[in-house]
Amino acid sequence: MSDQSTFAEVEAELAERGFTRMVFELDRIESLLDLLGSPQRAYPSIHLTGTNGKTSTARMIDSLLRAFGLQTGRYTSPHLETVRERISLDGEPVSEERFVATYREVAPLARLVDERSTEPLTYFDMTTALAFATFADAPVDVAVVEVGLGGAEDSTNVLQAGVAVITPIGLDHTEWLGDTIEDIALHKAGIIHPGATVISAAQEEEAARPILERCAEVGATVAREGSEFGVLRRAVAVGGQVLTLQGLGGVYEEVFIPLHGAHQAQNAAVALAAVEAFLGAGARRQLDVEAVREGFATASSPGRLERVRTAPTILLDGAHNPHGMTATVTALQEEFAFSKLVAVVGVLGDKDAPALLELLEPVVDQVVVTQNSSPRAMPARELAALAAEVFGPERVEVAEEMPDAIETAVALAEEDVPGELSGVGVVITGSVVTVADARRLLKR
């Protein structure tokens, strides 16, 4: 790669590593970070795992920390439009110039590691190394880092973070993490290191057990939603909701978040507790309430019940497993008064499509099935057959391409609606890739 390499060339080089290739072992990323001078040791970190809510919670943590005057680095995945979204400095994706410059420093060392290894570094290994190097170079006061998949053997688990956050655990990625919630929790509890403070969302009994056992084993302290912190009250408000949160350091009232759903209120409680733990708040010390309000008011979570159009309302939501779809459907019922709602659904082939469709069926009038741009996408015709079993054939339309799917859904939503379109909506869901595809078209 020349010194004048462009962002597009860097993207192409990264893509050659195989966007979806998974290798779960830490040797290679550790070797690369050693060659880079261990950038991940240059700042303290807050490390997040869980099945759902990781990215929203990470974004809220980031926003809160910035409200307290800290310079932040945030690493999340997957991205919606550009790989630069994965690596944020002070809430904004890194520039193309910075991304390219960091890549030029990392790539020659990555090639050395590749030559010595049986398996080359993965796409995710590389973006992880780029994030940690970017944060050290900036420099940041704190890094907020989300695991890619699992925990124990995830590339990010070189951090040994002082604060470990575990969002709700459910069944997902069973082909890699195991068939039971207990197996999955065991993997995710691997981000808990000696002396850490663990902030855990409310968990099912079989998920809570491995987390508590891991804490006992390594001498970590744990704060649990429902015991040490939680949501005391929530009320739907224009553009979001108003919360009263019980934090580790006391009660925080009149907290507005511009995000919809009880699940986002739960994510907010977890985010607040994580920031309290990081900043040293506790029984005798509360954080400044005004800074907390400011941090939450400026939080955002693209692709999570995100409104991108009105009349008809078009919402984008990346729910891709039953646990996530349950939260989405609950929010649609509780916070949006749709008289008519049409869903556009595209899923990946390894997801539980029948369960996703069954959860959506009671709240949507019709469904338009499509195929997203992922090489792992379930073909539209295959998804249509599953949808017909759940909805009945008369409520299912097929559109192979996303532009046609959106057009069809809007036409169906507006059909036979007299007068105002204010109560009419389209929700595009089933996969983060589906949302990314739609967002590219709708946000132009």
C-alpha positions, 0 to 999 in steps of 0.5 A: 500500500502506497503512502498515498493510499485512499480510504477506499483502498484501505476498506478493500484491503480490510474486506479481503480478510473476510468480513464474516470470518471468525477465529476465536483465539487471542494470540494473534491480536495480542502479538499485533498489539505487542508490536504496536506497544500495547496501545490498549494500556494507555487509557482506562476502559469500560468493556461491554458484552451481552446479547442485546443493547450493547451498542445503545448502552455504549453510546449512552455511556460515551455521551455521559462521560463526555458530559463530565468533560472526558475525552472518549474513544468508542468502539462498537460493531457492526457499522451501518454505513461506514467502517469508520463508525466503529471507531469514534472519538468524542462521539464522532466517527474518525475521519477518513484521513485518521483512519488511513494514517492509523491503518498505514502504521498497523498494516505492516505489523499485521503482515508480520503477524500473518506470516507467523500464524496459521490463520491471518488476522480477521477483519475484526482483529484489525478494526480492534487494533485500529481502534486501540491505536487510534485511542492511544494516539488521540489520546483519550481519557477513557475507551468504551469498548463493545465485544464483537461476539461472546467475551472470553475469546473475543479480540477485545478481551485484551483490555482487562477493563476496570469496569465490565458491563453485561447487558441482558443475555439471551439466545443468539450466535448459538453456533459459536457460543453454545445452545443454552443461556448458561453456555452463552453467559459463561462465554460473556462472563470472560470479560470479567477480570480480577478486581473489576467492577461488574455492572449487570442488567437483570438476567435470567437465573441461568445467565446470572449464575455464571456471572456471579461465579466468575466474579467470585472466582476473580475477586470482582465486585458486582452491582445488579439491576434491581438490587443496586440500581434500576429504573424507578419510573418511566413516562413516554414523552415527545421524541422519547421518554422521561426516567427516574433512575436509581443509581449507585449514588442515589436517585436521578430524576427528570432524565430525558432520553430521546430513545423509545422503549422499556429496553432503552430505559433499562440500557440507560440505568445500566449506562448510568451505573457504569459511569458512576462506577468508573467515576467513583460514585457510590453510596456517599457520592452522587454524580452531578444531576445536571451533567447526567441529564445533559449526557442522556439528552444528547444520546442517540442510537441510529437504527434502534427504532429510529424515525427517518421519515414522517407521513407515513412514519418510517422506523428503522430497527435492527432487532435480529433475535427473539429477545431483541424483537420482543423489546421492539414489539413491546415499544411499538405497542406502548409508544406508537399509536399506529392505526396501520403498520407494515413491516419490511423484513430481511434476515440473515440465514442463521437467525430464527426467522420464524420466531421473529415473524411470530413476534411481529405478526400481532402488531403489523397488518402486512409484511413485505419480505426482502433480501438484504445485501449480506452474503449470509442473507436468507433468500426472499422467497425462502423468507416469504414461505416462512412468513406465509405460514405465520401471517397467511399468504394474503398478508405477505408481499415479496420484493427482492430488492430493498428500494422495491420493498420500501416502495411496496410497504409505503404503498400498502401503508397508505392504501385505503387510509382516508385523510391524514397519514399520521397514524400510518407507519412502516417498520424496517427490521430483522437485521442490522444489515437490513437497516443499513441497506434501508438507511442508505436509501432513506437518509439521502 
